[in-house]
Amino acid sequence: MSYNKNRLLKIILIITVFCMSLFVLCCVKQENQVIVYCGSGLKEPMESVGNAFEKKHNIGVIIIDSGMKNLVEVIKETQIGDFFFYPSLSAKPKLPDLEQTTFCVGYDELVIVIHRDNPKNIQSFDDLTKDNIRIAVGDSAKTATGKLFENILIKTKKKEEIEKNIVFRVHASGEMIKLLIAEETDAVIILKSLLNSDKYRNFKAIEFPNEIKTSFGVYLSELRISKNKKATRLFSNFMINEGKEILHKWRIELNEN
């Protein structure tokens, strides 16, 4: 079932990319549009950057978000797009011959996110081992957050105790938030920056202990397949200057902790 769902999602993404590209080719000058593939946990920060960029340069930013592995497969199959925006070089599937220039634009980290009313009284990482705790995480084969959390678990002596409480392994951060809102899970593992959105004010974050806490880079890669060289260069320059400051408002730090 999971395989079929993931396959369907990838097909939908491919169709979306082709439809967007057809629209751009037919209705918009190419130099007035860039396409950014974006890890789902970073979509809202990228929307803020995109809105500011469009206001300054009158160049639109199309954002296509999903789990990392889905995005990589769509980029390979469509050969369409200008940028890839993602957390952690080590957690990202490789894109040989497709990535051109890569910039580190900030630093993020994983956190444990719970409801503010916290009915299961989760106060720390250790509490994830308690009985009757339901945890949702990213699928380590499909998402950067899942892979990064897997690396954290490897550092601990509680891996088996926590894994027994994982009830969902999903393909995108947005799916985890929906599960938390629906109270189908008690805790999710997501990017800290995601909580900066006002719509998540009913949640709170618990940081990992210092001995296993990991800060990782957030990256923007230019794609060789880009057809919009002028717009691509403008967006890259914007991202490493004003864009960094906008990301910082989302708690994507300028320096590694």
Sequence and secondary structure as in RCSB ss.txt:
>XXXX:A:sequence
MSYNKNRLLKIILIITVFCMSLFVLCCVKQENQVIVYCGSGLKEPMESVGNAFEKKHNIGVIIIDSGMKNLVEVI
KETQIGDFFFYPSLSAKPKLPDLEQTTFCVGYDELVIVIHRDNPKNIQSFDDLTKDNIRIAVGDSAKTATGKLFE
NILIKTKKKEEIEKNIVFRVHASGEMIKLLIAEETDAVIILKSLLNSDKYRNFKAIEFPNEIKTSFGVYLSELRI
SKNKKATRLFSNFMINEGKEILHKWRIELNEN
>XXXX:A:secstr
 HHHHHHHHHHHHHHHHHHHHHHHHHHS GGGEEEEEEEGGGHHHHHHHHHHHHHHH  EEEEEEE HHHHHHHH
HHH   SEEEEE TTTS   TTTEEEEEEEEEEEEEEEEESS TT   SGGGGGSTT  EEEE TTT HHHHHHH
HHHHTSS HHHHHTTEEEEESSHHHHHHHHHTTS SEEEEEGGGGGSGGGTTEEEE   TTT  EEEEEEEEETT
 S HHHHHHHHHHIIIIIHHHHHHTT BSS  
